[in-house]
Amino acid sequence: MKPTTFYFVRHGESEGNAARVFTGQTDSPLTARGLQQAAAVADELAKVKFDRIVSSDLSRTRDTAQVIAKRHRIPVETLPELREINVGDRTGTPFDEARGLPNWSDDGFVSWPGGETLDQVLARTLGAIERLTRESPGKTILIVGHGGVNRIVLSHFLGILPKLDRSPGGNTNISIVHTDGKTHTVERLFASDHVSKAEPRTT
């Protein structure tokens, strides 16, 4: 089967990102800055010929995808399987308060209290990606997703799970993967130069 090319993009800054809290699967809209970041990544991807654009069904990903899709004049498909990690009891917890609590570790992912494990996240997201691969061999698909989920999926494609790749991955970062469902090639990982170029410099 001819490999499918996936562009994985994280959504623009959400209200939860700006407040530095875990939002998980709750809906957290884009900030004004997030919309600017969405426009910047749309500019970066304007010349890529996408056959499909897919996002999770949460507004921060869906709205980011819509900004990109407007340039390509194709519809956005939404899949709930691509939602962010269910962080359970940590939903709404500030990042600073969660330091030292069991979330991720260098040896892999432990279950979020009342939430998901790495295996559960990977099963639902990879199931959706494998389905897209079968449906669209040789095509180019954009997936607008979430920071935690994208990191897990990319770590899977890198073959390092249960460890997670720790490369910086800011809002609207871009990763590129070629896969036929069995073999995977990671071409680009968490690239975000387009955001820093678009945002005004402070003096």
VOKOLZA-950421 format. One record per atom (N, C-alpha, C): residue in one letter; x, y, z. Coordinates in steps of 0.1 Angstrom, whole numbers, plus 5000, padded with zeros to 4 digits. Each point is the difference from the previous one (the first is absolute). Layout:
// residues N
AXYZ
...
END
This chain:
// residues 203
M500849885000
M499250125000
M500950125000
K499650104992
K500850124999
K499950085013
P501150055005
P499950085013
P499150124999
T499450025012
T499250135001
T500950105008
T499950124996
T500850115007
T499050075009
F500450015013
F499350075010
F500750125005
Y499350115000
Y500550125007
Y499350015013
F500750005011
F499450015013
F500350145005
V498950085003
V500150135005
V499350025013
R500750065010
R499350035012
R499150124999
H498950015007
H499150124999
H500750125005
G499550124997
G500550125005
G499750025015
E500650105006
E499950025014
E498550015005
S499749925010
S498650005005
S500050085013
E498850025005
E499950075013
E500649925011
G499949874999
G500649925010
G501650005000
N500550014987
N501450014999
N500550135006
A499350114997
A500450135005
A499950015015
A499049935006
A499950005015
A500949895006
R500749924992
R500949905005
R499349905009
V498949954995
V499249895007
V499849884991
F499849885005
F499749884993
F498550014996
T499850004987
T498650004995
T499549874995
G500949914996
G499649874996
G499050004989
Q498949935003
Q498949994990
Q498950105001
T500250105010
T499050115000
T500350104989
D498950074996
D500250094989
D500650135005
S501050044993
S500750135004
S500350074987
P499350114998
P500150074987
P501450074998
L500350034987
L501250074997
L500050145005
T501250055004
T500150145004
T500350084987
A500050135001
A500450084988
A501349964995
R501049985009
R501349954996
R499949874993
G499149915005
G499949874993
G499550014986
L499150104997
L499550024987
L501150064991
Q500950085006
Q501150054992
Q501049894996
Q500249915010
Q500849884997
Q499449914990
A498749985000
A499349934990
A500250064986
A500050134999
A500250074987
A501549984996
A500950005009
A501449984997
A500349864994
V499449905007
V500249864995
V499249984987
A498950074998
A499349994987
A500950064989
D500750115003
D501050064990
D501149894997
E500549945010
E501149904999
E499649894991
L498749955001
L499549884993
L499250034987
A500050134996
A499250044989
A500349934987
K501349964998
K500449944988
K499949855000
V499749945011
V499949865001
V498649954995
K500049904991
K498749954994
K499549905009
F499050045009
F499449905009
F498849944993
D499849875002
D498949924994
D498950005011
R500350005012
R499150005011
R500550095012
I499150065007
I500450075012
I499149955012
V500649955010
V499349945011
V500450065013
S499050015009
S500450055014
S499249935010
S500450015013
S499149965011
S498850085000
D499049965008
D498750085000
D500050115010
L501150035007
L500050115009
L500350134993
S499450115004
S500050124993
S501550054997
R500949985009
R501350064998
R500749944988
T499849874998
T500549934988
T499250034987
R498749995002
R499150024989
R500150144994
D500150105009
D500250144995
D501350034993
T501149935006
T501350014993
T499949944986
A499449885000
A499949934987
A499250094990
Q499050065004
Q499150084991
Q500850124994
V500950065008
V500950114994
V500949944989
I500549885002
I500949944990
I499249964988
A498849945003
A499249944989
A499550114991
K499850125005
K499450114992
K500950024988
R501449995002
R500950024989
R499949894989
H499749885005
H500049894991
H498649964994
R499050075005
R498649984996
R499649865000
I500349935011
I499549875002
I499449995014
P499049915003
P499450005013
P500849945011
V499750045012
V500749945012
V499249885005
E500649885001
E499349895006
E500449995015
T499149975008
T500349995015
T499849865005
L501049965008
L500049875006
L500250015015
P499049955008
P500250015014
P501249915006
E500449904992
E501149925004
E501350075001
L500150124994
L501250085000
L500050115011
R499049995009
R500050095012
R501349995008
E500250105008
E501150015009
E499949895011
I501149975007
I499949905011
I499050045010
N499249905005
N499150025011
N500950005013
V500150125006
V500950015012
V499349985013
G498749974999
G499249965011
G500050105011
D500449965012
D499950095012
D501050124999
R500950004990
R500950114999
R499450114991
T498849984994
T499450104991
T499850135008
G500550114994
G499950135007
G501150035010
T500949905002
T501150035009
T501150084994
P500550105007
P501250084994
P501249914999
F500850034989
F501249924998
F500950005012
D500250125007
D500950015011
D499649915012
E498749995002
E499549915011
E500249864997
A500049964987
A500149864996
A501549955000
R500950085002
R501449965000
R500349895011
G500649894996
G500349905009
G498949905002
L498850034994
L498949905001
L500149904989
P499549885001
P500249904989
P499250034988
N500750044989
N499550024987
N500849934990
W501050074994
W501049934992
W501249975008
S500849904995
S501349985007
S501049964989
D501350005003
D501049974990
D499949864995
D499349915007
D499849864996
D498749984993
G499350114998
G498749984992
G498950075007
F498849964997
F498850075005
F499349925011
V499650065011
V499249935010
V498650064999
S499149935005
S498650044999
S499750135007
W499350094994
W499550125007
W498949955009
P500050055013
P498949965009
P498650034994
G499249904998
G498750034994
G500050024985
G501249994994
G500250034985
G500549884993
E500850034990
E500549894990
E501449965003
T500449884995
T501349954999
T500650034986
L501349984999
L500650014986
L499449904991
D499849885004
D499549904991
D498650044995
Q499250055009
Q498650044996
Q500050124990
V500950105002
V500150114991
V500549954986
L501149925001
L500549954987
L499049914992
A499349925007
A499049914993
A499050084992
R499450115007
R499050074993
R500550094989
T501150075002
T500650094990
T500649924989
L500849905003
L500649924989
L499049934992
G498949955006
G498949944992
G499450094990
A499950135003
A499550104991
A501050034989
I501350015003
I501050024990
I500249884991
E499949885005
E500149894992
E498849994990
R498950045005
R498850004991
R500250104988
L500550125004
L500250104990
L501149954990
T501049935005
T501049944991
T499549914990
R499149915005
R499349904991
R499150074990
E499350105004
E499150074991
E500650084990
S501250055003
S500750104991
S501449974997
P500349884995
P501449974997
P500650094989
G501250055003
G500750094991
G499650145001
K499050035008
K499550145001
K500750085011
T499750135001
T500650085010
T498950065009
I500149975013
I499050035009
I500550095012
L499350115002
L500350085012
L499249965012
I500649975011
I499349985013
I500350115009
V499050085004
V500250105011
V499649945013
G500949985009
G499849935012
G500550085012
H500349925011
H500450065013
H501449965004
G500650085008
G501449995004
G500349865006
G499249955010
G500349885006
G499849884990
V498950004993
V499749894991
V501049994989
N500350124994
N501050004989
N501349955005
R500450035012
R501349965005
R500049845001
I499049955005
I499949855001
I500049944986
V499250054991
V500049944987
V501450014993
L500650125001
L501350014994
L501149915006
S499949995013
S500949905007
S499849864996
H498749974997
H499849864994
H500649994986
F499950104992
F500649994986
F501550005001
L500650065011
L501450005002
L500549875005
G499049925005
G500449875006
G500650005014
I499750105008
I500650025013
I499049985012
L498749984997
L499149985011
L500449875008
P499850005013
P499250105008
P500750135004
K501250024996
K500650135002
K499450104990
L500050135004
L499550104991
L501150094995
D500050044988
D500950104994
D499850135008
R501050065004
R499950125008
R500450134993
S500050004987
S500350124992
S499050105003
P500450135001
P499050115002
P498949994989
G498750025005
G498950004990
G499050105003
G500250124996
G499150115003
G498750004991
N499250095002
N498750004993
N500350024985
T499249934992
T500049994985
T501349944995
N500849935008
N501249934995
N499549904989
I501049974991
I499749914989
I500949885000
S499549884999
S500749884998
S499549934987
I500949934993
I499649934988
I500549855001
V499049914997
V500349865000
V499549934987
H500849914995
H499549924989
H499849855005
T498849954998
T499849865005
T499149924991
D500249874999
D499149914993
D499249925010
G500150035013
G499449925010
G500949915007
K501249974993
K500949905006
K501450075002
T500450074990
T501350075002
T499850155000
H500850075007
H499850145003
H501350084998
T499950114994
T501150094998
T499650145005
V500750055011
V499850135005
V500950104993
E499450094992
E500750104992
E500350135008
R499150045008
R500150135007
R499349985014
L500650075010
L499549975013
L499950135008
F498750045003
F499750115009
F500650134996
A500050034987
A500650124994
A499150125003
S500550115004
S499250125004
S500650134996
D500950004991
D500750134996
D499050104994
H498949954994
H499050084994
H499350095010
V499949955012
V499350075011
V500950125005
S501349975003
S500850105005
S500350114990
K499949974987
K500250104989
K498850094999
A498849945003
A498850084998
A499750095012
E500449965012
E499750075012
E500950135002
P499450115005
P500950125001
P501049985011
R501250064997
R501149995010
R499850105011
T500449965012
T500050105011
T501450055002
T500050135005
T501450065002
T500150045014
END
